Amino acid sequence: MLIPILIFDVALVAWSLHLMEEAFYHKEFSLMLAGTLVALAAAAMLVVYFLMGNCMTYLLSASG
């Protein structure tokens, strides 16, 4: 399950870099903000994945 999430995160980071590049060329703040929000969403998704993985591992080992 980790591989599809990592691929999706790499795609989100690539998209955010594309948005920030377009923002630089067109000097638009909204595209820069969108790129930053997409990058933060990718980082947050990885953090939640690892936190839930550790939590589930702990809960499954404690119940058995």
MODELLER restraints for C-alpha pairs under 7 A, 6 or more apart:
rsr = mdl.restraints
at = mdl.atoms
rsr.add(forms.Gaussian(group=physical.xy_distance, feature=features.Distance(at['CA:9:A'], at['CA:42:A']), mean=5.32, stdev=0.5))
rsr.add(forms.Gaussian(group=physical.xy_distance, feature=features.Distance(at['CA:12:A'], at['CA:38:A']), mean=6.44, stdev=0.5))
rsr.add(forms.Gaussian(group=physical.xy_distance, feature=features.Distance(at['CA:12:A'], at['CA:39:A']), mean=6.70, stdev=0.5))
rsr.add(forms.Gaussian(group=physical.xy_distance, feature=features.Distance(at['CA:12:A'], at['CA:42:A']), mean=6.08, stdev=0.5))
rsr.add(forms.Gaussian(group=physical.xy_distance, feature=features.Distance(at['CA:13:A'], at['CA:39:A']), mean=5.56, stdev=0.5))
rsr.add(forms.Gaussian(group=physical.xy_distance, feature=features.Distance(at['CA:13:A'], at['CA:42:A']), mean=6.75, stdev=0.5))
rsr.add(forms.Gaussian(group=physical.xy_distance, feature=features.Distance(at['CA:16:A'], at['CA:35:A']), mean=4.12, stdev=0.5))
rsr.add(forms.Gaussian(group=physical.xy_distance, feature=features.Distance(at['CA:16:A'], at['CA:36:A']), mean=6.67, stdev=0.5))
rsr.add(forms.Gaussian(group=physical.xy_distance, feature=features.Distance(at['CA:16:A'], at['CA:38:A']), mean=5.56, stdev=0.5))
rsr.add(forms.Gaussian(group=physical.xy_distance, feature=features.Distance(at['CA:16:A'], at['CA:39:A']), mean=5.72, stdev=0.5))
rsr.add(forms.Gaussian(group=physical.xy_distance, feature=features.Distance(at['CA:17:A'], at['CA:35:A']), mean=6.53, stdev=0.5))
rsr.add(forms.Gaussian(group=physical.xy_distance, feature=features.Distance(at['CA:19:A'], at['CA:31:A']), mean=5.76, stdev=0.5))
rsr.add(forms.Gaussian(group=physical.xy_distance, feature=features.Distance(at['CA:19:A'], at['CA:32:A']), mean=6.58, stdev=0.5))
rsr.add(forms.Gaussian(group=physical.xy_distance, feature=features.Distance(at['CA:19:A'], at['CA:35:A']), mean=5.10, stdev=0.5))
rsr.add(forms.Gaussian(group=physical.xy_distance, feature=features.Distance(at['CA:20:A'], at['CA:31:A']), mean=6.29, stdev=0.5))
rsr.add(forms.Gaussian(group=physical.xy_distance, feature=features.Distance(at['CA:20:A'], at['CA:32:A']), mean=4.94, stdev=0.5))
rsr.add(forms.Gaussian(group=physical.xy_distance, feature=features.Distance(at['CA:20:A'], at['CA:35:A']), mean=5.36, stdev=0.5))
rsr.add(forms.Gaussian(group=physical.xy_distance, feature=features.Distance(at['CA:23:A'], at['CA:29:A']), mean=6.61, stdev=0.5))
rsr.add(forms.Gaussian(group=physical.xy_distance, feature=features.Distance(at['CA:23:A'], at['CA:31:A']), mean=4.98, stdev=0.5))
rsr.add(forms.Gaussian(group=physical.xy_distance, feature=features.Distance(at['CA:23:A'], at['CA:32:A']), mean=5.33, stdev=0.5))
